[in-house]
Amino acid sequence: LVVGYMLGLKHFQNVWIVTAISLGSILVIEPILNLTYMGQTPTLGAGIGFALGAAGILSALFIK
């Protein structure tokens, strides 16, 4: 993980872009992996938490 951040920082010259990409990919890829490989669908509470987490990350990225 640290090496990935170092390479991203070297390439993008901004650690916040690397952090946003990292969090965004976790937010998108993990649910897809859970559905495809593990076959689990989210419960109501997990779905609400996912939606609030997505809204929080998007608001942190786009609202100034």
C-alpha positions in Angstrom: 0.0 0.0 0.0 2.8 2.4 0.9 4.7 1.6 -2.3 1.5 2.3 -4.3 1.1 5.7 -2.6 4.7 6.5 -3.3 4.4 5.5 -7.0 1.2 7.5 -7.3 2.7 10.5 -5.7 5.7 10.3 -8.0 3.3 10.1 -11.0 0.6 12.6 -10.1 2.6 15.0 -7.9 -0.3 15.3 -5.5 -1.0 12.9 -2.6 -4.7 14.0 -2.4 -5.3 12.7 -5.9 -3.8 9.4 -5.0 -5.9 9.2 -1.8 -9.1 10.0 -3.8 -8.3 7.3 -6.3 -7.5 4.8 -3.6 -10.7 5.4 -1.7 -12.8 5.6 -4.8 -11.4 2.3 -6.1 -12.1 0.6 -2.7 -15.7 2.0 -2.8 -16.3 0.6 -6.3 -14.2 -2.6 -6.5 -14.9 -4.2 -3.1 -18.7 -4.4 -3.5 -18.3 -5.8 -7.0 -15.9 -8.5 -5.6 -18.2 -9.3 -2.8 -21.1 -9.8 -5.2 -19.2 -11.8 -7.8 -16.7 -13.9 -5.8 -18.4 -14.3 -2.5 -22.0 -14.2 -3.7 -23.2 -12.0 -0.8 -25.7 -9.2 -1.2 -25.6 -6.4 1.3 -28.1 -6.2 4.2 -30.2 -3.1 4.7 -27.7 -1.6 7.2 -24.7 -2.3 4.9 -26.5 -0.7 2.0 -27.3 2.4 4.0 -23.7 2.6 5.2 -22.4 2.1 1.6 -24.6 4.9 0.3 -23.6 7.3 3.1 -20.0 6.5 2.6 -20.2 7.1 -1.1 -22.0 10.4 -0.5 -19.4 11.4 2.0 -16.5 10.7 -0.4 -18.2 12.5 -3.3 -19.0 15.5 -1.1 -15.3 15.6 0.1 -14.1 15.6 -3.5 -16.6 18.0 -5.2 -17.9 20.4 -2.5 -15.5 23.2 -1.7 
